Structures are given as structure tokens and as C-alpha cells.
Amino acid sequence: MKKLLLPIIVVSSFMFSVSSASAINRSLIPQWQKVDICEAKATGGWKSWSYEYPDGLGLTRANYIGFGGNPGTIQHPIRSNRFVQIQIAMRFIAYYHMNIPDQYGCSGNY
């Protein structure tokens, strides 16, 4: 049995412990899958993995880091699983009082 390592990420004076699916509402996963499909240009797979957009949900690198993500560096990228990506995106939309985007297609409408 593999051990699950939970990284501690420091953002400003706050600490986030990034864990697995237990910290998110599983009923939201299908909604976030729609976002992933739009951001990954209809292929999905929870990956975008560019330097500027290090997740599959379209957050910029600055927002990804600012809301608790750790994308690593260009030479050594860190590939977060979908549950970690959702946790970070949930912090982002909660902060900006937004709904989960891309629920009505990939036009950018909420």
C-alpha cells in the first residue's frame, strides 16, 4: 500500500494542506470535468501543463500559486491530480464569488 504524501503549501501567511477527494464535494466533479474539457480543447484529461497555465482548469500560474498550488518549475513541473486542481479552483471561485464556469459549453459563459 502506497503512502499518500500531503504537501503543505505556504501562501502569504496562510497554510493549505492539499489532500485528496475527501476535502471536496464529489458531486461537483462532473461540473469541473466540463471545465477541464473546455480548457483542454475538448480532450480533457486534467492536463494543460504549460508554464503559464499549469493545471487542467485554466487558472493562470499566478492564480494557481496564489490559491495554494505548487506547479514547480519549467525544468521540474509538478503534476497535481484532479482533486488538488479542484481544491485550488474552488478557493479561486469562492474568493471571487463566482460559479463554476463552462457549464453551458465552452463559450466562457457562466
C-alpha positions in Angstrom: 0.0 0.0 0.0 1.4 3.4 -1.0 1.6 6.2 1.4 -0.2 9.4 0.4 2.0 12.4 0.9 0.2 15.6 1.6 2.3 18.6 0.7 2.0 21.7 2.8 1.9 24.9 0.7 2.6 28.3 2.2 0.8 31.3 0.6 1.3 34.6 2.3 0.7 33.9 6.0 -1.8 31.0 5.4 -1.0 27.3 5.1 -3.0 25.0 2.9 -2.8 21.2 3.3 -3.6 19.8 -0.1 -5.3 16.4 0.2 -7.3 14.1 -1.9 -11.0 13.8 -2.8 -12.1 13.7 0.9 -11.8 17.5 1.0 -14.1 18.2 -2.0 -17.7 17.6 -2.6 -17.7 14.7 -5.0 -21.0 15.8 -6.6 -19.0 18.8 -8.1 -16.6 16.6 -10.0 -18.8 16.4 -13.2 -19.1 20.2 -13.2 -15.4 20.5 -13.0 -14.9 17.9 -15.7 -16.8 20.2 -18.1 -14.3 23.0 -17.3 -11.4 20.6 -17.9 -12.8 19.5 -21.3 -13.2 23.2 -22.3 -9.7 24.2 -21.1 -8.0 21.1 -22.6 -9.6 21.9 -26.0 -12.2 19.1 -25.9 -9.7 16.3 -24.9 -10.0 16.6 -21.1 -7.5 14.5 -19.1 -6.9 17.1 -16.4 -3.8 18.5 -18.0 -2.8 21.7 -19.7 0.6 21.7 -18.3 2.0 24.8 -19.9 4.2 27.1 -17.9 1.6 29.9 -17.8 -1.4 27.5 -17.2 -0.2 24.7 -15.0 -3.5 22.9 -14.4 -6.3 21.5 -16.4 -8.8 24.1 -15.3 -7.4 27.2 -16.9 -6.0 29.1 -13.9 -3.0 31.2 -14.6 0.2 30.3 -12.9 -0.1 33.3 -10.6 -3.6 32.4 -9.5 -2.7 28.7 -9.2 0.2 29.6 -6.8 -1.8 32.3 -5.0 -4.6 29.9 -4.1 -2.4 27.1 -2.9 -1.0 25.3 -5.9 2.6 24.3 -6.5 3.3 23.9 -10.2 7.0 23.5 -9.7 9.4 25.0 -12.3 9.8 24.7 -16.0 12.5 22.1 -15.6 10.7 20.2 -12.9 6.9 20.6 -13.2 4.6 19.1 -10.5 1.6 17.4 -12.0 -1.3 17.8 -9.5 -4.1 15.3 -9.6 -7.7 16.4 -10.4 -8.7 16.6 -6.8 -5.9 19.0 -5.9 -6.8 21.1 -9.0 -10.4 21.3 -8.0 -9.5 22.3 -4.4 -7.4 25.2 -5.8 -10.1 26.2 -8.3 -12.7 26.1 -5.5 -10.7 28.6 -3.5 -10.4 30.8 -6.5 -14.1 30.9 -7.3 -15.0 31.3 -3.6 -12.7 34.3 -3.3 -14.2 36.0 -6.3 -17.8 34.9 -5.6 -18.1 33.0 -8.9 -19.9 30.0 -10.1 -18.1 27.1 -11.7 -17.6 28.2 -15.4 -18.2 26.4 -18.6 -21.4 24.7 -17.6 -23.2 25.7 -20.8 -20.5 25.0 -23.3 -17.0 26.4 -23.9 -18.0 29.9 -24.8 -16.8 31.4 -21.5 -20.4 31.9 -20.2 -21.2 31.2 -16.6 
